Amino acid sequence: GIITPSGLHFERHHQGWWDIDPTKHRLMIHGQVKAPRVFTMDELLRLPSVSRIHFIECGANSGMEWNNVAVPTVQYTHGMISCSEFTGVKLSTLLDLVGLDKGKAAYILAEGADGSSMTRTIAMDRALDDVIVAWAMNGEMLRPENGYPLRLVVPGVQGVSWVKYLRRLEVGENKFYAKDEVLHYVDMMPNGIHRQFTSIQEVKSVVTSPSGGQLMLDKGYHNVTGLAWSGRGKITRVDVSVDGGRNWRQARIEGPTHSKALTRFNIDWVWQGEPAILQSRATDEMGHVQPKMNQLRAVRGTRSIYHNNAIQSWKIADTGEVSNVQIY
């Protein structure tokens, strides 16, 4: 499927997770607004809510692949991603209540109550689009490790911007240049310049079975399956190759297909026992196509950590053993 059970949701913490009393937690919205306000949890829970399915991916997911580190399994290469149903109030609803100063309101600074007071800049057009201030995930209240009692849900954007333990939203005229968006979560380009505010998680996919560390038990029919996603919308097509990208066949997309959510794909394959290299290549509704590693490195160089959406390759030996390789 496409939903990650809450107990298996990946975790990334900035100085730990926090056990917060919801009766004492507050969300303040201030800055370039007409009526700054502090919300209690009870007040937020009484507002109109939405429930939507979205993926959340760490910007460093697949980061080790930049440096030719052949980690063994798909859990290591792509494990920092999950997909859940999030429930909460649309950020646009809250901004309507406080009244934006439309002449000056261009960005929002989101701040968490964790040990690092994680802060991230969110552009106003995105804030007014599909961002949610969420209190529930997969039909239950958020768990402490996932940001209880409140977290920001910013569909399509790297997970660090999904600020957990959300306590403050400041509306401003300019980007806030917080520590974790000018020194960290930036991309080192070939010319040595940092590319900043690169939040979008671009179109990406991976074959999950067969994949690294697994063993093909016998020749004959196999179902090749995997996941695809894009921070720019819906997945419209996934192609699969069994010969390292020389030939491609279109896979079946197994519904449902949501915007900015994981999408499952399958394709039939008869393995004759010969060596093979499995790859998947996703296309999203904006027309973006997942690149090969050499195409990505031609633009981004080799010194990056974040935002690797290159095609993943799995080598199948004649013994049936599956391992991680890179094809240029």
N, C-alpha and C positions, 0 to 999 in steps of 0.2 A: 504493500500500500504506500501511502504518502504521508500519513500522520505518525509523528514520533511520540510514543507514550511519554508522559511527563517524567516518569522515573528514569527514562533513558535519554532525556534531553541533554545535549552537550552543555558544559559549563565553562565559563571563562570569568575569572574574578579579578578585580583590582583591589587588592588588600582585603580579601575575604568576603564572606557573605554575612548578612546582618539579620538579627531577629528583632523585628520592629513591632511595637504595639500599635495595631491599626487605629485604636481609639485616640492615640496621641499623634499619629502621623498627620502632617499637613502638606498641601501643595499650594505654593504661592505663585501667582502670575503677576508680573509687574513690568516696569519699563515703559515703552512707548505705547501705553494703553490709556484709555479714558477713566477706567475704574479698576485699579489694582485690587486683587482679591486673594484671600486665603481660603482654600476649600478643605473641609474635613472629608474623611472617607464616606461618611453617611451622606453628605451632600453630593458627592460624585456618584454614588451608587443610585441615587434617585434620578439622575439625568438619563435621557434617552441613550440606549446602548446599541452597539453593533457587534456582530461576531463574524470574523473573517479568517480564512486559512492563508497563512503566509510562511515562507521559509525565513530562517535567520541563519546567516553564515558569517563566521569570523573572517575578517579581512585577510588573516594569515592562513586560512585553510588552503592546503596544497603548497604552502610556502617552501617546504623543504625541497620540492621538485625543482625550484629555481637553480639550486646548486648541485644538481645531479646526485642527490642523496636518494638512493633506492630503498625507501622504507618498505616493509614487506606486504602490508595488507591495505585494503581500501579504507579500513578504519584509521590508519595512520595518514594516508594520502588525502582523504576527503571527510574525515570524521567530525570536523568542527562545523557541522550543519545539522539543523533539525527543522521540522515543519509541523506547526501546530495550529489549532484554532484559538485565536485570541479574542477575548471579549472585553469591551470597555467603552469609553465615551470618545467620540471623535474629537481630536484636538481643535478642529475648526469650531465645534460647538462651544468649547471653553473660551476660545478667542472671541467669539461673538458676544459672550456674556460679559467679558471685560472691555470690549470695544477697542479694536485696533486703531491706532493713529495711522491711517492709511498713507499719509504723506511721509512717514518716517519708519514704519514697521517693515523691515526687509529680512530680518533674521531672528532666530530664536536661540537662546542659550539654554540647554537642558542640563540640569545639575542633579546628581544622585546623592543619597545619604550614605554611601559606602565609605570605606576608609580613605579612598583617594579623592572623594568628592568629584567623581567623574563628571566632566563637563564636555559637551559637544555642541557644535553649531549646526542648526537645521535651517535651510533656506525656507522663506515664507511660502513660496509656491508649493513646496512639498508639504509643509505643515498644514496648509489649507486643503490638500488633496486627500491622502489616505492614511495619515498618521493617526494612531489611536493611543490614548492614555488608558492602558489595560490593567485590569485587576484579576482577570481570570484566564486560564489556559486549559484547553481540552476539557471544559466543563467543570473545572474546580478552581478555587482561588489559587493564584500564583503560589508556588512553593518558595520558601526563603531563598534558596539558591538561584531561583529564576526572577528574583526582584520583588517579592512580596513586601508591602501590599500594593505597590504601583510600579509599573515600568512603561517606558515609551516603546511603542511598536512603530518602526519606520520601514515600511515594506520596501524591499529591493536594495536597501542600504546595509553596509557592513554592520555586524552585530554590535560593535563598540558604540554605535550611535543609538542603540536601543537602551537608553540609560535606565539602569535598574534602581530601585528604591527612590524613585523620582520624587523630588521635594521642591524644585524651583524651576520656573520657566521665565526667562527674562527676554523681553522683546526689544530689539535694538535696530539701529540703522545699518550697521556694518557687521561683517564676520567678527567673531570674538577671539579667534586665534588662541584657543585654549592649548594647554600643554600637549594633550594627546592628539592634537590635529596639526601641530607644526613640527614636533620632534618625533612623534610616533605615528604609526598608521599613515606614513607618507611613502612615496615610491622614489627610490634612487634611480634617476634616469642615466643614460650612457654618458651625458656631458657633466655628470656630477651634481646637477641641480635636483632639488627635491620637488616632486610633483605633489602638491598639497590638495586637501579637500577632494580626494578621489574616493568617494563613498560608494558609488554604484557597484554592485556585484554583477559583473557582466555574464552573458550567456555561457552556460557551462553544463557538462554532463559527465557521467562516469558509468561504466559497466560494473555492476555490483556482483554479478554471478554469470560466468566464472570470473574470479578476480584473484589477486595476489594471495598466496598462501593456501589456496584451494587445490583440489586434485580432481581432474577429470577421471571418473571411475571406469568408463568404458567408451568404446567407439559408438558411433550412431547418433541418434537425434539428441539435441540439447536445446534448451530454451535459454537464450542469451537475454538477460534483463538488466535494467539499470534505472538511473534517475537523471532527470534534466531539470534545469531551472534558469531563470533570468531575472535580474533586478529591473528589467525594462518592460516586463509584461508577461504574456503567455508564451509557452513553448508551442510552436506550430509544426515542427518537424525534427526528427532524430534519424540520422543515418548511422549504420554500423558497418565496419570493415573487419574482415578476418585475415587480411593479408597486409597489415601495416599501412593502410591508407591508399593502396593502389586501386582498389575497387570498393564501391560502397553500395549498400542496399538500404532502402527506407524501412525503418522499424515501425511497428504498430504503437501508437500512443494509446495507452489504456487509461480512459477517463477516470475521474473527472479532471478537467484542465482548468486550473484557477490562475489568475494573474499573480505573478510574483510568489509562486508556490512550487513545491516539488511536483514533478510529472513523471509517472512511471512509463517505461517503454519496454517492449519485448520484440524478439525476432527469432525465427526458427533457424537452426543450424545443424547440419549433419557433419559431424567430425569424423574424418577418416583415419585419424591417428597420426597425421603429419604435423610438424611444427606450424604454429599459427601465431598471429599477433592481433589481438582484439582491440578495437577502438570504437568510440562513439563520438558523434559530432552533432551538436544541437543548433537549431535555428529558432530565433524568437520572432514575435509578431512585428517587431521593428525592422526585421530583415538582417539583424546581426547574426553572424555565423561564428561558431566557436573556432578559434585559430589553432594551428599547429604550434608546437613549442618554438620552432625556429622562426615562425612568423611573429610570435609574441616577443621573443628576444631581440629581433631585428628592430623593434620599436622601443622596447623597455630595457634592453641590456640584460645583464646577468647578476646585478648586485641588489636586486629587489627581494622583498619578503612577501609583500602583500599583493592581492588581486591577481593571482595566477589562475586563469581560466583556460589554460591550454588543454588540448586533447590528451587524455591519459591512455597509455598503452600497457596491455598485459600480454606477456609472452607465454605461450603454451608449448611446452616441450613434448617430444614424442612419447614421453613417459606419462603425460597428462598433468605434470606439475605446472602450476601457474605462478609467474613471478613478475615483478615490476621492472619495466625497461622504458627507455626513452627513444623515440623515433624522431629524427630531425627532418 
